[in-house]
Amino acid sequence: METGEKTEKALLAGGCFWCLEALFKRVPGVLSVTSGYCGGTAPHPTYEEVCEGTTGHAETVEVVFDLAVISYREILDFFWKFHDPTTLNRQGADIGEQYRSVIFYLDANQRELAELSKSAAQAAFDRPIVTSIEPAGHFWPAEAWHQKYYERNPDAPYCRFVIAPKLAKLR
């Protein structure tokens, strides 16, 4: 990825990674989004293992963005809008620890900005935000069939009934 600009990464979990990937890909300044797993203990987790709840991983997106266009704080502002951070281990019909809401920080600056952002975002919600803020650890890219899922499967029921309405709101 040669942009000539300074880039940064954000690791964010907020339910199914298919949704976050499709949404973040449409944010100006985002250069790439990779679906994967973070926050668990097993190396090289598979989708099946993560779904079984035995690895401790959350479905996570790695968002690479151009700092000349968008800041980490602005990425977090989108994160709060893209999912419900007030439901523990759940997003809509997706239930389980792998669907928890987490900001995985990569350094002390990201941690501080995440804490400030979470406090500011609370005003928009009637219930307490349950999003955790944790050190990143290792990010494992998900299997190839998860990448660009919405783009490759726009007519799949999950895409039509869950992702498409969220994309319509973004426009």
Backbone hydrogen bonds, N-H to C=O, Kabsch-Sander energy under -0.5 kcal/mol:
donor,donor_aa,acceptor,acceptor_aa,energy
3,T,1,M,-0.8
8,E,65,F,-1.9
10,A,63,V,-2.0
11,L,104,F,-0.8
12,L,10,A,-0.6
12,L,61,V,-2.3
13,A,102,V,-2.9
14,G,15,G,-0.5
15,G,100,R,-0.8
19,C,16,C,-0.7
20,L,16,C,-1.3
21,E,17,F,-2.6
22,A,18,W,-2.1
23,L,19,C,-2.5
24,F,20,L,-2.9
25,K,21,E,-1.9
26,R,23,L,-1.6
27,V,24,F,-1.7
30,V,27,V,-2.1
31,L,64,V,-3.0
32,S,64,V,-1.6
34,T,62,E,-2.0
36,G,60,T,-2.8
37,Y,140,W,-2.6
38,C,58,A,-1.6
39,G,136,A,-0.6
41,T,55,T,-2.9
42,A,55,T,-0.6
50,V,46,T,-2.5
51,C,47,Y,-2.7
52,E,48,E,-1.7
53,G,49,E,-0.7
53,G,50,V,-1.0
54,T,49,E,-1.4
55,T,49,E,-0.5
58,A,38,C,-2.9
59,E,98,Q,-3.1
60,T,36,G,-3.0
61,V,12,L,-2.8
62,E,34,T,-2.7
63,V,10,A,-3.1
63,V,61,V,-0.7
64,V,32,S,-2.6
64,V,62,E,-0.6
65,F,8,E,-2.6
65,F,63,V,-0.5
66,D,29,G,-2.8
67,L,6,K,-2.6
67,L,65,F,-0.7
69,V,66,D,-2.0
70,I,66,D,-2.5
75,I,71,S,-2.0
76,L,72,Y,-2.3
77,D,73,R,-1.9
78,F,74,E,-1.8
79,F,75,I,-2.1
80,W,76,L,-2.1
81,K,77,D,-1.0
82,F,78,F,-1.9
83,H,79,F,-0.7
87,T,84,D,-1.0
88,L,86,T,-0.5
90,R,87,T,-0.8
91,Q,94,D,-2.5
94,D,91,Q,-2.3
95,I,93,A,-0.7
96,G,89,N,-2.7
99,Y,96,G,-2.2
100,R,97,E,-1.7
102,V,13,A,-2.4
102,V,100,R,-0.6
103,I,132,S,-2.7
104,F,11,L,-2.5
104,F,102,V,-0.6
105,Y,103,I,-0.8
105,Y,134,E,-2.4
111,R,107,D,-2.1
112,E,108,A,-2.4
113,L,109,N,-2.6
114,A,110,Q,-2.5
115,E,111,R,-2.4
116,L,112,E,-2.3
117,S,113,L,-2.6
118,K,114,A,-2.6
119,S,115,E,-2.1
120,A,116,L,-2.2
121,A,117,S,-2.7
122,Q,118,K,-1.5
123,A,120,A,-1.0
124,A,121,A,-2.2
125,F,122,Q,-1.9
130,V,85,P,-3.2
131,T,85,P,-0.7
132,S,101,S,-2.2
134,E,103,I,-2.2
134,E,132,S,-0.5
136,A,105,Y,-2.3
140,W,37,Y,-2.9
140,W,138,H,-0.5
142,A,35,S,-3.0
146,H,143,E,-2.0
147,Q,143,E,-0.7
147,Q,144,A,-1.0
149,Y,146,H,-1.2
152,R,148,K,-2.0
153,N,149,Y,-1.6
156,A,153,N,-1.8
160,R,156,A,-2.6
161,F,157,P,-2.8
162,V,158,Y,-2.0
163,I,158,Y,-1.5
164,A,159,C,-3.2
166,K,162,V,-0.9
167,L,163,I,-2.4
168,A,164,A,-2.3
169,K,165,P,-1.7
170,L,166,K,-1.6
171,R,167,L,-1.5
